[in-house]
């Protein structure tokens, strides 16, 4: 298994997403030297078009920008500028998506280029499309800022490219913030805070409505060029993404640190160190995937406690309920509807 990028992998073009944030901060009167302090970047590096920075450096830049801007709308304004963006061929590929489904598939496939800090994941049921987000590199203090920006980016992109405001609904995995009016302005009022995961949803019929200004030929050429760029990087996602995907695909098997380390071609000690570097641990990652699968089985498949426990390889339902409450803070019987059917 080829290793994915890590929090200290320098692959993010400084003149792409970082420049979007830098320009926003400069437009609001921030000083470039203060803004870039501690990031390992100089403004000349950004304008050269050659510099590459790591997710950790970008997170440092985001933290500094938040502090200097000190404005409740910063993340939303950043998000409005993110997609399709001006990131070369991959932005052209996204801009020429013929439908929302095509755009969301592009966003997923080229996530390392378009959304390197939070990973978008598309889930479809009979009536709804759900896009949920997982942490790629250990965002921690910047998680809420990135969540606000990412949700806004998809809303703004879909409105711009479709020519209409789509009826998105949102679940957000933290309590309602004081600046909730910014959510109403930039996302709409269909919001549930304090939910079990961050997710945006809408009826499936919107996935297939043709978008008016897409060029299939230009989009195909840009898509091929983006694939070449991704191939040059050697991976399509982060190490944390790969771990999530492996756990999700093998969630019905007995999983432990030793087995995962073997699958990733490393030792258990090395895997623990790598997870620690990203501010997480094996049990944290396993619990997150089990929680996501359990929510899916309860609310989209209608499974009982016994069926979910069996699916997730718990020997008894009592132990499963105890674990579920640790993951979610709730007993299964108190779970609010997440996936609206």
Secondary structure, DSSP 8 states (H G I E B T S, - for coil): ----B-TT-EEEEIIIIIHHHHHHHHHTT--HHHHHTTTT--HHHHHHT--EEEHHHHHHHHHHHHHHH--TTHHHHHHHTTSS-S-THHHHHHHT-SSHHHHHHHHHHTHHHH-SSEEEEEEE-SSEEEEEEEESS--GGGHHHHHHHHHHHHHHHHHHHHSS----EEE-SS---TTHHHHHHHT-S-EE-S-SS-EEEEEGGGGSS--TT--HHHHHHHHHHHHHHHHHHT-SSBHHHHHHHHHHHTTTS---HHHHHHHTTS-HHHHHHHHHHTT--HHHHHHHHHHHHHHHHHHTS---HHHHHHHTT-SSHHHHHHHHHHHHSS-GGG----S--
